[in-house]
Amino acid sequence: MYRRITSTVKVNVPRLRRLLSTPVPRDDMYDVVIVGGGVAGLGLGAALKSSPVTSRLRIALVEGMDLGSSKTWGPTKESYSNRVVSLTPASVKLLKEIGAWDHIKQERTQPFDDMQVWDGLTGARIEFKTGALSQQYPSIATIVETLNIQHALLNRIDELGGVDIIDKTKVVKIGHGEETGDLDFSTWPQLELSNGRKLTARLLIGADGANSPVRSFTKIESRGWDYDRHGVVATLKIETGRPVVAWQRFLPTGPIAMLPLPNGYATLVWTTTPALAAKLKAMSHADFAALVNAGFRLSDVDLRYLYEAGAKEGEVKEQCEWRESVVKADKREFLPPRVVEIQEGSRASFPLKMRHADSYCDERIALVGDAAHTTHPLAGQGLNQGLADVQSLFKSLESAVTHGQDVGSIHALEPYAHERYFENHVTLGAIDKLHKLYSVSSGPLVTARSWGLEVVNELDGLKTLFMKRVCGLERR
Ligand SMILES: Cc1cc2nc3c(=O)[nH]c(=O)nc-3n(C[C@H](O)[C@H](O)[C@H](O)COP(=O)(O)OP(=O)(O)OC[C@H]3O[C@@H](n4cnc5c(N)ncnc54)[C@H](O)[C@@H]3O)c2cc1C
């Protein structure tokens, strides 16, 4: 460890000799400091410790929130967190490779092999089935609570040992290390923590989310725009006895998606205007459940009436039921199960935005996950992109250690940026265009997109290519 910490510090031979007899303030010095205990940060910590090549790196992870409760997380079967993600087969594969998947509470996950997506204005529809993927990947994706993944990663890290987890502690300032005696750490990032500690890092990882303090420290710009849309989430109790399917209907205000959870539950992600999001969160459970059912069934005109001119509080359910009774409904198999109950306290909303950092690395700094890019949730890609970053950065660091390189040097980090930047850029652009395409509510574009969707639905080869890319099976 002594040698590793000192190997790339600017020293000459006499200095090095003196250094070997001078104790480095090792407690506060790390090969890698990760800021952020979300899935990206914990994933990188677990990946580095799971490899014999990188396991000896001295690692600290700093997180502002309490990670203890995530580690001991023991929820009841009758409740699900409202923060849920759909993990692609590639992400599941990574979690398996680093030994975290064994710690996932499997009984709380829900793989699905059928996804129905349709245009709320024209009814044009596309269906994705896993038959199109290889037998190796029996599911399109697996729905998992984010807490379940954090819980698994924390337990895997605990099992592997060697990561100093400093939680309930914020990074309040980032500067550079000092020249202490014979040693010059002035190019190493130094973090000041809210508990008064200072940490010096050979490599600082920003896994600290969309408002990344690490990114601000490096002065890397992050560009993009706000969507003026909120993602309303909730845990739904649904009618049982229906096949396991993921449903998404594109409305002009944004898509409404119902993703399956086990035991007759589902999770809702309803992208809509900030004003409607506020209404959806404030209304009674019964009205909200009725409006979610209507969101998958009624016409845009009916829905707009219900949102705007509006049925009054308490009348929404009645109005929805009456309107549904007079319109010609799609066949039952083309519609999601009905919502019968809303889990208490599960409604929340998140403002949606698209951002992409100008670069992912600087000398002794790397950004991963939402710190590097944030996207609209309509394709369920955000965290999957973050996990793909983790895998790529981990491979770059493994290669650097194998070749005796300094893990903080830009040369060690460049392969990561090279591999991930363009890939993420294409995904962010495609999702952004999809959002814009489906925000159009009239005119020839609506006809063209519906025609396009139906044509693609008939072309199995094209659908397979598309699915392989979205499932992360193309790039790796
Ligand atoms: C409605 C919605 C639905 C989504 N659905 C999906 C989906 O189906 N599939 C998918 O792949 N993605 C989905 N996403 C995106 C996904 O949730 C995010 O991409 C993912 O959670 C980001 O993980 P992260 O670890 O990069 O960042 P975060 O989860 O944001 O973690 C960052 C961590 O850094 C910590 N931190 C920040 N600043 C400091 C500081 N100064 N000091 C210490 N700690 C700090 C924070 O406390 C936080 O824990 C969805 C997003 C939304 C909003």
The ligand as an SDF file (V2000), in Angstrom:
LIG
                    3D

 53 58  0  0  0  0  0  0  0  0999 V2000
  -39.0450    8.7210  -12.6370 C   0  0  0  0  0  0  0  0  0  0  0  0
  -37.7520    8.0780  -12.9840 C   0  0  0  0  0  0  0  0  0  0  0  0
  -37.7270    6.7670  -13.4750 C   0  0  0  0  0  0  0  0  0  0  0  0
  -36.5270    6.1560  -13.8250 C   0  0  0  0  0  0  0  0  0  0  0  0
  -36.5410    4.8900  -14.3370 N   0  0  0  0  0  0  0  0  0  0  0  0
  -35.3770    4.3090  -14.7250 C   0  0  0  0  0  0  0  0  0  0  0  0
  -35.3520    2.9890  -15.2840 C   0  0  0  0  0  0  0  0  0  0  0  0
  -36.3780    2.3300  -15.4180 O   0  0  0  0  0  0  0  0  0  0  0  0
  -34.1540    2.4650  -15.6710 N   0  0  0  0  0  0  0  0  0  0  0  0
  -33.0000    3.1490  -15.5230 C   0  0  0  0  0  0  0  0  0  0  0  0
  -31.9410    2.6310  -15.9100 O   0  0  0  0  0  0  0  0  0  0  0  0
  -32.9790    4.3990  -15.0040 N   0  0  0  0  0  0  0  0  0  0  0  0
  -34.1280    4.9890  -14.5940 C   0  0  0  0  0  0  0  0  0  0  0  0
  -34.1210    6.2440  -14.0490 N   0  0  0  0  0  0  0  0  0  0  0  0
  -32.8380    6.9370  -13.8730 C   0  0  0  0  0  0  0  0  0  0  0  0
  -32.1090    6.4770  -12.6000 C   0  0  0  0  0  0  0  0  0  0  0  0
  -32.9630    6.5980  -11.4860 O   0  0  0  0  0  0  0  0  0  0  0  0
  -30.8400    7.2920  -12.3840 C   0  0  0  0  0  0  0  0  0  0  0  0
  -30.1030    7.2940  -13.5860 O   0  0  0  0  0  0  0  0  0  0  0  0
  -29.9650    6.6770  -11.2980 C   0  0  0  0  0  0  0  0  0  0  0  0
  -30.6550    6.5890  -10.0780 O   0  0  0  0  0  0  0  0  0  0  0  0
  -28.7010    7.5120  -11.0820 C   0  0  0  0  0  0  0  0  0  0  0  0
  -27.8340    6.8030  -10.2230 O   0  0  0  0  0  0  0  0  0  0  0  0
  -26.4500    7.4490   -9.7750 P   0  0  0  0  0  0  0  0  0  0  0  0
  -25.8520    6.4850   -8.8040 O   0  0  0  0  0  0  0  0  0  0  0  0
  -25.6590    7.8620  -10.9540 O   0  0  0  0  0  0  0  0  0  0  0  0
  -26.8630    8.8020   -9.0310 O   0  0  0  0  0  0  0  0  0  0  0  0
  -27.7560    9.0260   -7.7270 P   0  0  0  0  0  0  0  0  0  0  0  0
  -28.6880    7.9030   -7.4960 O   0  0  0  0  0  0  0  0  0  0  0  0
  -28.3190   10.3980   -7.8770 O   0  0  0  0  0  0  0  0  0  0  0  0
  -26.6940    8.9980   -6.5540 O   0  0  0  0  0  0  0  0  0  0  0  0
  -25.8570   10.0930   -6.2650 C   0  0  0  0  0  0  0  0  0  0  0  0
  -25.5080   10.0410   -4.7920 C   0  0  0  0  0  0  0  0  0  0  0  0
  -24.5360   11.0520   -4.5070 O   0  0  0  0  0  0  0  0  0  0  0  0
  -24.8200   11.5940   -3.2450 C   0  0  0  0  0  0  0  0  0  0  0  0
  -24.2310   12.9320   -3.1470 N   0  0  0  0  0  0  0  0  0  0  0  0
  -24.4870   14.0020   -3.9340 C   0  0  0  0  0  0  0  0  0  0  0  0
  -23.7810   15.0650   -3.5270 N   0  0  0  0  0  0  0  0  0  0  0  0
  -23.0430   14.6520   -2.4600 C   0  0  0  0  0  0  0  0  0  0  0  0
  -22.1080   15.3020   -1.5960 C   0  0  0  0  0  0  0  0  0  0  0  0
  -21.7920   16.6020   -1.7450 N   0  0  0  0  0  0  0  0  0  0  0  0
  -21.5410   14.5790   -0.5970 N   0  0  0  0  0  0  0  0  0  0  0  0
  -21.8590   13.2570   -0.4260 C   0  0  0  0  0  0  0  0  0  0  0  0
  -22.7310   12.5960   -1.2250 N   0  0  0  0  0  0  0  0  0  0  0  0
  -23.3240   13.2900   -2.2250 C   0  0  0  0  0  0  0  0  0  0  0  0
  -26.3530   11.6180   -3.1720 C   0  0  0  0  0  0  0  0  0  0  0  0
  -26.8220   11.6410   -1.8430 O   0  0  0  0  0  0  0  0  0  0  0  0
  -26.7220   10.3330   -3.9060 C   0  0  0  0  0  0  0  0  0  0  0  0
  -26.9210    9.2410   -3.0250 O   0  0  0  0  0  0  0  0  0  0  0  0
  -35.3080    6.8680  -13.6830 C   0  0  0  0  0  0  0  0  0  0  0  0
  -35.3120    8.1760  -13.1750 C   0  0  0  0  0  0  0  0  0  0  0  0
  -36.5230    8.7720  -12.8320 C   0  0  0  0  0  0  0  0  0  0  0  0
  -36.5120   10.1860  -12.3030 C   0  0  0  0  0  0  0  0  0  0  0  0
  1  2  1  0
  2  3  1  0
  2 52  2  0
  3  4  2  0
  4  5  1  0
  4 50  1  0
  5  6  2  0
  6  7  1  0
  6 13  1  0
  7  8  2  0
  7  9  1  0
  9 10  1  0
 10 11  2  0
 10 12  1  0
 12 13  2  0
 13 14  1  0
 14 15  1  0
 14 50  1  0
 15 16  1  0
 16 17  1  0
 16 18  1  0
 18 19  1  0
 18 20  1  0
 20 21  1  0
 20 22  1  0
 22 23  1  0
 23 24  1  0
 24 25  2  0
 24 26  1  0
 24 27  1  0
 27 28  1  0
 28 29  2  0
 28 30  1  0
 28 31  1  0
 31 32  1  0
 32 33  1  0
 33 34  1  0
 33 48  1  0
 34 35  1  0
 35 36  1  0
 35 46  1  0
 36 37  1  0
 36 45  1  0
 37 38  2  0
 38 39  1  0
 39 40  1  0
 39 45  2  0
 40 41  1  0
 40 42  2  0
 42 43  1  0
 43 44  2  0
 44 45  1  0
 46 47  1  0
 46 48  1  0
 48 49  1  0
 50 51  2  0
 51 52  1  0
 52 53  1  0
M  END
$$$$
